[in-house]
Amino acid sequence: MTAADPTIAAVTAAVEAGRAGDRPGARDRLVELWQQAGVAGDPLHRVTIAHFLADLQDDVREELAWDERALAAVTELTDERTARFDPGMQVRGFLPSLQLSVADCHRRLGDPAAARRHVAEAEAEVHVLADDDYGRLVRAALTQIRNALDAGSTEPLQAAP
């Protein structure tokens, strides 16, 4: 990574707090960061905040709303901007995970057609991911979501995409 980004550092701290058990505090901090970023703020910040904020929701409809915000913000993100944060990062690398998050929400809400559309979008982009821990995590989530759709399940998965 290049120069430290205070917003991403604050997001990381909030996510770690949430993973340590302070979900309400993490959610509040990320909402505060979202408000600071604003709807026209840095797309990298908005994608990151919304993507992680989705994971902290207790209601799948709220989770979907945040996942859709992340997916909308990524359309404004450029490779130039991501490279300023991490020279190896490309916008296309965000798409499989974002699409799978939206797909899984639709699946859990009982809308398999919408879920399958987003799974197809993820499948179209998953090849851009490296064969590293992150790439394997996203590919495993793709398989889990596909299997859950094929089984007609609306139950939460063991590991979120």
N, C-alpha and C positions, 0 to 999 in steps of 0.2 A: 504494500500500500504506500501511497505517497503521503503528503503532508496530512497531519491529523485533521479530522473534520469534527468539530465540536458537536454538531447535531447527531452525526452517526455515533459518536462516543456516548452521547446521552441516550440514544435509542438502545445501544448495546447494554448500558447500565440498567435501563428499565427492563429490558428483556431478561437479563440475568436475575433481577429482583423477582420478576414473575415466575421464572423457573425455580427460584428458591422458595416460592410459596406466597409471595406478596402479589397475587394477581390483581387485586383492586388498586394497590399503589402503582403497579406497573402500568395498568390501564389508564389511570389518572395522569401519570407522567407522559405517556404517549399521546393522550388527547391534548394535553398542554403543548407538546411539541408540534402536533398537527395544527393547532390553532396558531402557533408562532410561525409555522411554515406558510400557512394561508393557501388558498386554492390556486394561487398563481405562483407559489414558491418553487424552490428548486425541485425538479421532478425526481431526482435521486432521493432526496429527503422524503418526499411524499410517498413514493413507491415503498421505501423501506419502512416508514412509520405505519402506513396503512396495512402492509403485509403482516407485520408483527402484531399490530393492534387487532387484526382479525383473529389471530390465534388466542387472544385473551378474552374473547367474548363468550358469554355463557349461553347466548341465544344464537342459533344457527342463522337466523335471518339477519341479525346484526353482523355476524361473521361474514356473511355473503356481501353485505353492503360495504364493509371495509375491504374485502377482497376485490370487489368491483372497482372501488376507488383506486386501489393499487394497480389494477389492470388498466384503468383509464389513464393514470399518471404515467405509466410506462410508455404510452404512445407519444409523450412529450420528451422522453429521455433520449439522449443522443450518446453514441459511442464516445464522442469527444468528452462529454461530461463524465461518463463512467470511467474513462481512462485517467481523468484528473484524480479520481479517487483510488483506482487500481488499474495500472496500465494493461493488465491482462483481461480486464472485464469488458464484456460487450452486452449491449441491450438484449440481444437474442438469448443470452444465457439466463435472463430473468423469466422469459416467457413460459417455459414448461412448468415451472413451479407455480407461477401465478395462475396459469390456465387450470392446473390440477386443483389448486385451492378452490377456485370457482366451481369446477366440476364436482368436487366432493360435497360442497355445500348444496348444490342442486340435487345431487344424489340423495343426501340426507333429508332434503325437503320433499322427496318423492317426485322429482322431475327428471326422469332418466333421459329424456330426449335432450334437454339442455345440458345435462351432465355429459352425455356422449359427444355433443358438439364441442364442448371444451376439452374433453379427452382427445378428440381428433386434432384440435389445435395444439395441444401439448405434444402429441405424437409427431406432428409435423415439424416440431422444433427440438425435440429431445436429442437429436443427433449432434447438436452443437455443444452439448455438455461433454466435458472430459470424463475419462474413466477414473474418477477420483471419488472420494467419500461423498461429496455433494452430488455428483452425477449418478452414483449408485443409489443414493437416497431418493432422488427424484424418480429414477427408473423403477425402483421398488414400489414407490407410491403409485406410479402409473399402473403397475401390475395389480396392486391391491385395489385400486379404484375400479379398474376394468373387471376384476373378479367379483367385487361387490355388486357392480352393475349387473353382471351376468347372473348373479345369484338373486337379484332383486332386493338386495339388502339396503336398508336405510339406516342401519346402525353405524355409530362412529367407528372409524378404523382405530387400530391399536396405535399407529404412529401417523401423525398428520403430515400432509405433503408440504 
